[in-house]
């Protein structure tokens, strides 16, 4: 069990030792960790937001799909630990902590996405909040069980990419290119898509709801088992599309 509530905030830990701590699908916000050590602990799909980590040590621990955003990190130590898909955004680190993370194959800010794309690594089991993915070429990138919340995509290229169980909540996508990409078991909710190219994409077992779409081409796209609910589509191109088992509820402008 996690020793923190999933919405833990404004907590100060000082000179603490946590053994076999289990943090899964947890967000830690506005929290202070001072001279604190984690031993034999497990972190998966965890976000540290607006958090200070001073003289924190991870020993014999596993960190998978962990995000540090708007954090202050100083004198970090990592001993005999396994780090996979650790993301650091908009954070302040001393040189020692940067070196420690770099030695564990952690990159910073948007370089993380560039490196994953270059190495053909699937980004999975991660929750991204308030991230701005602009002017990036992430063609052929694979995403699995990933959420984008309050995020912005502008002039981003996702040609031949694959989104599985990937959800966009309260996000804005503009001038993006998803030519021949696949969205499977994915959701667009309270999101906006504009001035974009979704030509020849495949939408499978997916859901569009409470969203607004405008000036988007879906030419030659395939829609299978898609539910569209409380959404609008203006000036969109649906030429030569194929559809099967589509449910349109309280929506306008589709097909």
Wavefront OBJ file of the C-alpha trace (Angstrom):
o trace
v 0.000 0.000 0.000
v 1.061 3.576 -0.551
v 2.038 5.504 2.532
v 0.592 8.622 0.901
v -2.930 9.452 -0.157
v -3.123 9.709 -3.999
v -3.722 13.465 -3.621
v -1.192 14.108 -0.856
v -0.096 17.748 -0.620
v 1.651 20.209 1.669
v 3.505 17.623 3.722
v 6.985 18.021 5.206
v 9.142 14.924 5.646
v 12.462 15.489 7.415
v 15.107 12.927 8.397
v 12.799 10.062 7.472
v 13.537 6.506 6.430
v 10.973 4.728 4.257
v 11.467 1.009 3.709
v 9.444 -0.933 1.150
v 7.311 2.101 0.366
v 4.889 1.491 -2.491
v 3.716 4.476 -4.517
v 1.554 3.578 -7.506
v -0.579 6.031 -9.486
v 0.129 8.726 -6.946
v 0.588 12.495 -7.238
v 2.711 14.225 -4.610
v 2.339 18.018 -4.704
v 3.759 20.927 -2.699
v 5.672 18.564 -0.461
v 9.121 18.739 1.153
v 11.531 15.829 1.517
v 14.625 16.751 3.542
v 17.415 14.283 4.382
v 15.043 11.433 3.575
v 15.868 7.945 2.345
v 13.808 5.405 0.418
v 15.012 1.808 0.648
v 13.668 -1.213 -1.220
v 10.803 0.962 -2.459
v 8.640 0.908 -5.556
v 7.403 3.919 -7.552
v 5.211 3.517 -10.628
v 3.157 6.156 -12.448
v 4.013 8.774 -9.845
v 4.170 12.550 -10.277
v 6.142 14.827 -7.984
v 4.843 18.345 -8.575
v 6.101 21.589 -6.998
v 8.059 19.481 -4.553
v 11.450 20.024 -2.895
v 13.817 17.082 -2.614
v 16.885 17.968 -0.563
v 19.415 15.273 0.294
v 17.038 12.514 -0.791
v 18.370 9.013 -1.410
v 16.805 6.189 -3.411
v 18.465 2.890 -2.509
v 17.666 -0.543 -3.958
v 14.467 0.933 -5.366
v 12.561 0.933 -8.638
v 11.268 4.093 -10.311
v 9.110 3.493 -13.379
v 7.138 6.167 -15.251
v 7.932 8.812 -12.650
v 7.660 12.536 -13.379
v 9.298 15.432 -11.553
v 7.740 18.720 -12.625
v 8.431 22.182 -11.198
v 10.598 20.611 -8.516
v 13.741 21.720 -6.697
v 16.236 18.860 -6.424
v 19.543 19.126 -4.548
v 22.131 16.586 -3.394
v 20.206 13.659 -4.859
v 21.619 10.145 -4.367
v 20.679 6.992 -6.264
v 22.192 3.688 -5.159
v 21.588 0.285 -6.777
v 18.247 1.416 -8.159
v 16.457 0.865 -11.443
v 15.134 3.951 -13.252
v 12.886 3.517 -16.292
v 11.051 6.362 -17.999
v 11.857 9.024 -15.443
v 10.920 12.499 -16.712
v 12.133 15.853 -15.384
v 10.295 18.987 -16.540
v 10.716 22.648 -15.631
v 12.724 21.785 -12.537
v 15.760 23.276 -10.819
v 18.630 20.907 -10.054
v 22.129 21.387 -8.762
v 24.931 20.017 -10.914
v 25.445 17.005 -8.670
v 21.804 15.920 -9.045
v 21.925 16.451 -12.808
v 24.989 14.257 -13.016
v 23.398 11.540 -10.895
v 20.290 11.454 -13.062
v 22.301 11.568 -16.275
v 24.346 8.612 -15.057
v 21.030 6.763 -14.735
v 20.028 7.595 -18.328
v 17.566 10.337 -17.366
v 17.201 13.252 -19.788
v 15.487 16.561 -19.185
v 12.471 18.409 -20.520
v 11.524 17.656 -24.154
v 14.783 15.790 -24.768
v 13.096 12.855 -23.069
v 10.601 12.541 -25.918
v 13.273 13.039 -28.543
v 15.405 10.277 -27.054
v 12.476 7.861 -26.717
v 11.589 8.477 -30.344
v 15.171 8.028 -31.500
v 15.525 4.730 -29.628
v 12.035 3.534 -30.623
v 10.993 3.198 -26.972
v 7.287 3.063 -26.095
v 6.196 5.729 -23.609
v 3.798 3.996 -21.250
v 2.014 4.101 -17.894
v 2.681 7.808 -17.510
v 0.533 10.821 -16.631
v 1.659 14.120 -18.170
v 0.084 17.319 -16.831
v 0.481 20.842 -18.179
v 3.096 19.828 -20.713
v 3.743 21.709 -23.927
v 4.786 19.493 -26.831
v 5.492 21.967 -29.593
v 7.564 21.778 -32.765
v 8.555 18.147 -32.251
v 8.799 15.327 -34.755
v 7.613 12.198 -32.946
v 6.755 10.151 -36.014
v 6.422 6.398 -35.363
v 6.354 7.072 -31.600
v 4.320 4.584 -29.544
v 2.268 5.561 -26.493
v 0.571 3.062 -24.201
v -1.624 3.657 -21.130
v -0.614 7.302 -21.078
v -2.639 10.370 -20.103
v -2.147 13.954 -21.266
v -3.967 16.396 -18.984
v -4.170 20.165 -19.556
v -1.472 19.752 -22.201
v -0.753 21.579 -25.457
v 0.391 20.198 -28.799
v 1.377 22.678 -31.505
v 3.045 21.856 -34.816
v 3.807 18.388 -33.504
v 4.307 15.548 -35.986
v 2.954 12.091 -35.118
v 3.059 10.443 -38.543
v 2.693 6.643 -38.353
v 2.462 6.826 -34.532
v 0.477 4.487 -32.326
v -1.661 5.533 -29.366
v -3.013 2.668 -27.267
v -5.118 3.375 -24.179
v -3.898 6.945 -24.453
v -6.174 9.717 -23.239
v -6.279 13.462 -23.852
v -8.098 15.391 -21.126
v -8.586 19.166 -21.237
v -5.879 19.372 -23.893
v -5.345 21.504 -26.976
v -4.025 20.061 -30.234
v -3.367 22.501 -33.071
v -1.476 22.231 -36.340
v -0.525 18.619 -35.697
v 0.091 15.893 -38.268
v -1.029 12.375 -37.395
v -0.967 10.911 -40.899
v -1.599 7.134 -40.826
v -1.474 6.992 -37.036
v -3.590 4.630 -34.931
v -5.696 5.590 -31.916
v -6.873 2.453 -30.149
v -8.919 2.344 -26.937
v -8.216 6.036 -26.545
v -10.234 9.034 -25.366
v -10.439 12.723 -26.251
v -12.369 14.443 -23.463
v -12.883 18.185 -22.991
v -10.226 18.755 -25.630
v -9.810 20.911 -28.724
v -8.374 19.823 -32.067
v -7.851 22.432 -34.786
v -6.103 23.029 -38.114
v -4.663 19.524 -38.180
v -4.126 16.558 -40.496
v -5.655 13.241 -39.396
v -5.582 11.747 -42.893
v -5.671 7.950 -43.104
v -5.717 7.546 -39.321
v -7.445 4.607 -37.662
v -9.698 5.223 -34.670
v -10.562 1.930 -33.015
v -12.666 1.365 -29.900
v -12.212 5.008 -28.996
v -14.310 7.839 -27.578
v -14.611 11.538 -28.430
v -16.636 13.475 -25.898
v -17.163 17.044 -24.759
v -14.668 18.142 -27.413
v -14.514 20.690 -30.225
v -12.863 19.933 -33.562
v -12.370 22.451 -36.384
v -10.550 22.627 -39.723
v -9.296 19.060 -39.512
v -8.997 16.638 -42.410
v -9.923 13.006 -41.747
v -9.661 12.023 -45.404
v -9.393 8.259 -46.008
v -9.556 7.556 -42.272
v -11.121 4.473 -40.703
v -13.478 4.620 -37.724
v -14.342 1.366 -35.958
v -16.402 1.153 -32.767
v -16.160 4.874 -32.013
v -18.494 6.792 -29.726
v -18.902 10.539 -30.294
v -20.700 12.399 -27.540
v -21.475 16.074 -26.827
v -18.931 17.225 -29.411
v -18.772 19.424 -32.504
v -16.820 19.284 -35.758
v -16.659 22.345 -38.014
v -15.133 22.630 -41.504
v -13.784 19.093 -41.341
v -12.983 16.865 -44.336
v -14.480 13.368 -44.127
v -13.954 12.413 -47.771
v -13.540 8.696 -48.498
v -13.692 7.590 -44.872
v -14.937 4.189 -43.748
v -17.011 3.697 -40.607
v -18.386 0.767 -38.624
v -20.452 0.753 -35.449
v -20.360 4.490 -34.838
v -22.501 6.068 -32.128
v -23.103 9.826 -32.388
v -24.853 11.331 -29.380
v -25.798 15.006 -29.114
v -23.039 15.994 -31.539
v -22.834 18.045 -34.752
v -20.745 18.161 -37.917
v -19.468 14.578 -38.050
v -19.592 12.647 -41.324
l 1 2 3 4 5 6 7 8 9 10 11 12 13 14 15 16 17 18 19 20 21 22 23 24 25 26 27 28 29 30 31 32 33 34 35 36 37 38 39 40 41 42 43 44 45 46 47 48 49 50 51 52 53 54 55 56 57 58 59 60 61 62 63 64 65 66 67 68 69 70 71 72 73 74 75 76 77 78 79 80 81 82 83 84 85 86 87 88 89 90 91 92 93 94 95 96 97 98 99 100 101 102 103 104 105 106 107 108 109 110 111 112 113 114 115 116 117 118 119 120 121 122 123 124 125 126 127 128 129 130 131 132 133 134 135 136 137 138 139 140 141 142 143 144 145 146 147 148 149 150 151 152 153 154 155 156 157 158 159 160 161 162 163 164 165 166 167 168 169 170 171 172 173 174 175 176 177 178 179 180 181 182 183 184 185 186 187 188 189 190 191 192 193 194 195 196 197 198 199 200 201 202 203 204 205 206 207 208 209 210 211 212 213 214 215 216 217 218 219 220 221 222 223 224 225 226 227 228 229 230 231 232 233 234 235 236 237 238 239 240 241 242 243 244 245 246 247 248 249 250 251 252 253 254 255
